[in-house]
Amino acid sequence: MLPDPIALAAIVIVLFPMAYFLLAAPAFLLVKLDIQEVARLLRGMFSAYFLMMIIAGTIGAVTFALTGRLGSTIGIGLLAVFAVWARRWFIRRMDAELCASDAGDVDAPRRLRRLHWGGMLCNAVQLVAIMASLPYININLAPA
């Protein structure tokens, strides 16, 4: 079994994109999404967030697998799998709303805002789940 600091590093790697998104996403609540450049920037942020979660989740799952923590491996691996699915789903929906907005649909920015809120809620739930599981990961940094 590898040392516990490696497990701690895996958790930090997984928490980094979540914390970034938690801080960056609310800024888009201050602007109107009927401005095409802003809406496309929001789409890019979601795409990058999910890509970072896929990479970080994969690194975290592999790291936990190497340290012999099966439960943590499965949990972090499920986060990576969810990110793959969510990226596909969110980006497809955002592209549809951007196209609808380009075509003159006045309700498209409202639907895009609903997607934005859903993405922030999804991230918050994942972040709470990771933080709540920290006591069960048993990362021991004290010398033996």
BATOR-343607 format. One record per residue (C-alpha): residue number from 1; residue in three letters; x, y, z. Coordinates in nm, 4 decimals, padded with zeros to 6 digits. Last residue first. Layout:
N
@num->NUM	residu->ALA	X->X	Y->Y	Z->Z
...
***
This chain:
144
@num->144	residu->ALA	X->00.3957	Y->00.5753	Z->01.2392
@num->143	residu->PRO	X->00.4160	Y->00.9400	Z->01.1426
@num->142	residu->ALA	X->00.0789	Y->01.1183	Z->01.1269
@num->141	residu->LEU	X->-00.0630	Y->01.1755	Z->00.7786
@num->140	residu->ASN	X->-00.3492	Y->00.9278	Z->00.8003
@num->139	residu->ILE	X->-00.6050	Y->00.9642	Z->00.5253
@num->138	residu->ASN	X->-00.8973	Y->00.7605	Z->00.6463
@num->137	residu->ILE	X->-01.1264	Y->00.7866	Z->00.3423
@num->136	residu->TYR	X->-01.4277	Y->00.7744	Z->00.5727
@num->135	residu->PRO	X->-01.3694	Y->01.1189	Z->00.7245
@num->134	residu->LEU	X->-01.3425	Y->01.2677	Z->00.3728
@num->133	residu->SER	X->-01.6764	Y->01.1285	Z->00.2540
@num->132	residu->ALA	X->-01.8761	Y->01.4382	Z->00.3517
@num->131	residu->MET	X->-01.6365	Y->01.6618	Z->00.1543
@num->130	residu->ILE	X->-01.6716	Y->01.4444	Z->-00.1552
@num->129	residu->ALA	X->-02.0513	Y->01.4333	Z->-00.1290
@num->128	residu->VAL	X->-02.0708	Y->01.8085	Z->-00.0638
@num->127	residu->LEU	X->-01.8604	Y->01.8756	Z->-00.3751
@num->126	residu->GLN	X->-02.0751	Y->01.6430	Z->-00.5850
@num->125	residu->VAL	X->-02.3942	Y->01.8134	Z->-00.4676
@num->124	residu->ALA	X->-02.2443	Y->02.1578	Z->-00.5321
@num->123	residu->ASN	X->-02.1329	Y->02.0597	Z->-00.8826
@num->122	residu->CYS	X->-02.4805	Y->01.9339	Z->-00.9725
@num->121	residu->LEU	X->-02.6376	Y->02.2499	Z->-00.8302
@num->120	residu->MET	X->-02.4046	Y->02.4688	Z->-01.0390
@num->119	residu->GLY	X->-02.4868	Y->02.2659	Z->-01.3494
@num->118	residu->GLY	X->-02.8597	Y->02.2894	Z->-01.2814
@num->117	residu->TRP	X->-02.8378	Y->02.6668	Z->-01.2319
@num->116	residu->HIS	X->-02.6593	Y->02.7030	Z->-01.5664
@num->115	residu->LEU	X->-02.9087	Y->02.4729	Z->-01.7375
@num->114	residu->ARG	X->-03.1899	Y->02.6941	Z->-01.6051
@num->113	residu->ARG	X->-03.0030	Y->02.9998	Z->-01.7371
@num->112	residu->LEU	X->-02.9872	Y->02.8358	Z->-02.0800
@num->111	residu->ARG	X->-03.3628	Y->02.7770	Z->-02.0644
@num->110	residu->ARG	X->-03.4148	Y->03.1465	Z->-01.9866
@num->109	residu->PRO	X->-03.1709	Y->03.2463	Z->-02.2630
@num->108	residu->ALA	X->-03.3679	Y->03.0289	Z->-02.5104
@num->107	residu->ASP	X->-03.7065	Y->03.1847	Z->-02.4306
@num->106	residu->VAL	X->-03.6717	Y->03.4659	Z->-02.6897
@num->105	residu->ASP	X->-03.6166	Y->03.2207	Z->-02.9762
@num->104	residu->GLY	X->-03.4563	Y->03.4309	Z->-03.2524
@num->103	residu->ALA	X->-03.2743	Y->03.1661	Z->-03.4562
@num->102	residu->ASP	X->-02.9472	Y->03.2511	Z->-03.2810
@num->101	residu->SER	X->-03.1207	Y->03.1851	Z->-02.9468
@num->100	residu->ALA	X->-03.2403	Y->02.8478	Z->-03.0725
@num->99	residu->CYS	X->-02.8867	Y->02.7659	Z->-03.1843
@num->98	residu->LEU	X->-02.7527	Y->02.8636	Z->-02.8421
@num->97	residu->GLU	X->-03.0255	Y->02.6560	Z->-02.6756
@num->96	residu->ALA	X->-02.9396	Y->02.3488	Z->-02.8819
@num->95	residu->ASP	X->-02.5679	Y->02.3972	Z->-02.8152
@num->94	residu->MET	X->-02.6402	Y->02.4194	Z->-02.4423
@num->93	residu->ARG	X->-02.8426	Y->02.0961	Z->-02.4519
@num->92	residu->ARG	X->-02.5677	Y->01.9064	Z->-02.6379
@num->91	residu->ILE	X->-02.3040	Y->02.0540	Z->-02.4066
@num->90	residu->PHE	X->-02.4976	Y->01.9519	Z->-02.0971
@num->89	residu->TRP	X->-02.5682	Y->01.5922	Z->-02.2103
@num->88	residu->ARG	X->-02.2205	Y->01.5082	Z->-02.3410
@num->87	residu->ARG	X->-02.0518	Y->01.6715	Z->-02.0453
@num->86	residu->ALA	X->-02.2926	Y->01.5021	Z->-01.8046
@num->85	residu->TRP	X->-02.2167	Y->01.1531	Z->-01.9388
@num->84	residu->VAL	X->-01.8393	Y->01.1925	Z->-01.9212
@num->83	residu->ALA	X->-01.8657	Y->01.3738	Z->-01.5865
@num->82	residu->PHE	X->-02.0798	Y->01.0902	Z->-01.4462
@num->81	residu->VAL	X->-01.8098	Y->00.8402	Z->-01.5447
@num->80	residu->ALA	X->-01.5454	Y->01.0519	Z->-01.3699
@num->79	residu->LEU	X->-01.7590	Y->01.0863	Z->-01.0561
@num->78	residu->LEU	X->-01.8252	Y->00.7117	Z->-01.0643
@num->77	residu->GLY	X->-01.4498	Y->00.6531	Z->-01.0667
@num->76	residu->ILE	X->-01.4181	Y->00.8722	Z->-00.7583
@num->75	residu->GLY	X->-01.6692	Y->00.6562	Z->-00.5725
@num->74	residu->ILE	X->-01.5397	Y->00.3236	Z->-00.7050
@num->73	residu->THR	X->-01.1793	Y->00.4051	Z->-00.6179
@num->72	residu->SER	X->-01.2855	Y->00.5355	Z->-00.2769
@num->71	residu->GLY	X->-01.4577	Y->00.2075	Z->-00.2005
@num->70	residu->LEU	X->-01.1659	Y->-00.0013	Z->-00.3317
@num->69	residu->ARG	X->-00.8919	Y->00.1733	Z->-00.1335
@num->68	residu->GLY	X->-00.5792	Y->-00.0251	Z->-00.2232
@num->67	residu->THR	X->-00.3398	Y->00.2680	Z->-00.2588
@num->66	residu->LEU	X->-00.2979	Y->00.1961	Z->-00.6307
@num->65	residu->ALA	X->-00.6765	Y->00.1925	Z->-00.6780
@num->64	residu->PHE	X->-00.6988	Y->00.5256	Z->-00.4964
@num->63	residu->THR	X->-00.4471	Y->00.6739	Z->-00.7384
@num->62	residu->VAL	X->-00.6236	Y->00.5290	Z->-01.0424
@num->61	residu->ALA	X->-00.9562	Y->00.6696	Z->-00.9222
@num->60	residu->GLY	X->-00.8068	Y->01.0115	Z->-00.8514
@num->59	residu->ILE	X->-00.6346	Y->01.0337	Z->-01.1902
@num->58	residu->THR	X->-00.9576	Y->00.9304	Z->-01.3630
@num->57	residu->GLY	X->-01.1614	Y->01.1756	Z->-01.1589
@num->56	residu->ALA	X->-00.9156	Y->01.4572	Z->-01.2315
@num->55	residu->ILE	X->-00.9256	Y->01.3901	Z->-01.6076
@num->54	residu->ILE	X->-01.3031	Y->01.3532	Z->-01.6291
@num->53	residu->MET	X->-01.3557	Y->01.6441	Z->-01.3897
@num->52	residu->MET	X->-01.1260	Y->01.8663	Z->-01.5980
@num->51	residu->LEU	X->-01.3253	Y->01.7771	Z->-01.9109
@num->50	residu->PHE	X->-01.6484	Y->01.8549	Z->-01.7248
@num->49	residu->TYR	X->-01.5172	Y->02.1934	Z->-01.6175
@num->48	residu->ALA	X->-01.3752	Y->02.2754	Z->-01.9617
@num->47	residu->SER	X->-01.7079	Y->02.2071	Z->-02.1322
@num->46	residu->PHE	X->-01.8990	Y->02.4023	Z->-01.8691
@num->45	residu->MET	X->-01.6625	Y->02.6987	Z->-01.9041
@num->44	residu->GLY	X->-01.6883	Y->02.6852	Z->-02.2816
@num->43	residu->ARG	X->-02.0678	Y->02.6873	Z->-02.2666
@num->42	residu->LEU	X->-02.0563	Y->02.9873	Z->-02.0315
@num->41	residu->LEU	X->-01.8221	Y->03.1647	Z->-02.2757
@num->40	residu->ARG	X->-02.0672	Y->03.0875	Z->-02.5545
@num->39	residu->ALA	X->-02.3514	Y->03.2416	Z->-02.3547
@num->38	residu->VAL	X->-02.1426	Y->03.5502	Z->-02.2797
@num->37	residu->GLU	X->-02.0482	Y->03.5957	Z->-02.6450
@num->36	residu->GLN	X->-02.4074	Y->03.5476	Z->-02.7568
@num->35	residu->ILE	X->-02.5562	Y->03.8129	Z->-02.5272
@num->34	residu->ASP	X->-02.8982	Y->03.6661	Z->-02.4408
@num->33	residu->LEU	X->-02.7308	Y->03.5150	Z->-02.1350
@num->32	residu->LYS	X->-02.7652	Y->03.8325	Z->-01.9351
@num->31	residu->VAL	X->-02.4893	Y->03.8959	Z->-01.6825
@num->30	residu->LEU	X->-02.4624	Y->03.8753	Z->-01.3029
@num->29	residu->LEU	X->-02.5515	Y->03.5057	Z->-01.2801
@num->28	residu->PHE	X->-02.2438	Y->03.4337	Z->-01.4919
@num->27	residu->ALA	X->-02.0242	Y->03.5228	Z->-01.1946
@num->26	residu->PRO	X->-02.1863	Y->03.2321	Z->-01.0062
@num->25	residu->ALA	X->-01.9935	Y->02.9819	Z->-01.2233
@num->24	residu->ALA	X->-01.6379	Y->03.0863	Z->-01.1360
@num->23	residu->LEU	X->-01.6129	Y->03.0136	Z->-00.7617
@num->22	residu->LEU	X->-01.7902	Y->02.6767	Z->-00.7503
@num->21	residu->PHE	X->-01.6325	Y->02.5893	Z->-01.0850
@num->20	residu->TYR	X->-01.2842	Y->02.6386	Z->-00.9406
@num->19	residu->ALA	X->-01.3726	Y->02.4443	Z->-00.6264
@num->18	residu->MET	X->-01.4992	Y->02.1516	Z->-00.8308
@num->17	residu->PRO	X->-01.1979	Y->02.1599	Z->-01.0619
@num->16	residu->PHE	X->-00.9607	Y->02.1474	Z->-00.7591
@num->15	residu->LEU	X->-01.1504	Y->01.8927	Z->-00.5472
@num->14	residu->VAL	X->-01.0449	Y->01.5925	Z->-00.7566
@num->13	residu->ILE	X->-00.6751	Y->01.6846	Z->-00.7515
@num->12	residu->VAL	X->-00.6968	Y->01.7621	Z->-00.3787
@num->11	residu->ILE	X->-00.8519	Y->01.4206	Z->-00.3145
@num->10	residu->ALA	X->-00.5773	Y->01.2483	Z->-00.5130
@num->9	residu->ALA	X->-00.3113	Y->01.4428	Z->-00.3228
@num->8	residu->LEU	X->-00.4589	Y->01.3183	Z->00.0049
@num->7	residu->ALA	X->-00.4433	Y->00.9620	Z->-00.1247
@num->6	residu->ILE	X->-00.0766	Y->01.0158	Z->-00.2131
@num->5	residu->PRO	X->-00.0159	Y->01.1558	Z->00.1353
@num->4	residu->ASP	X->-00.1416	Y->00.8191	Z->00.2689
@num->3	residu->PRO	X->00.1653	Y->00.6220	Z->00.1647
@num->2	residu->LEU	X->00.1332	Y->00.3444	Z->-00.0932
@num->1	residu->MET	X->00.0000	Y->00.0000	Z->00.0000
***
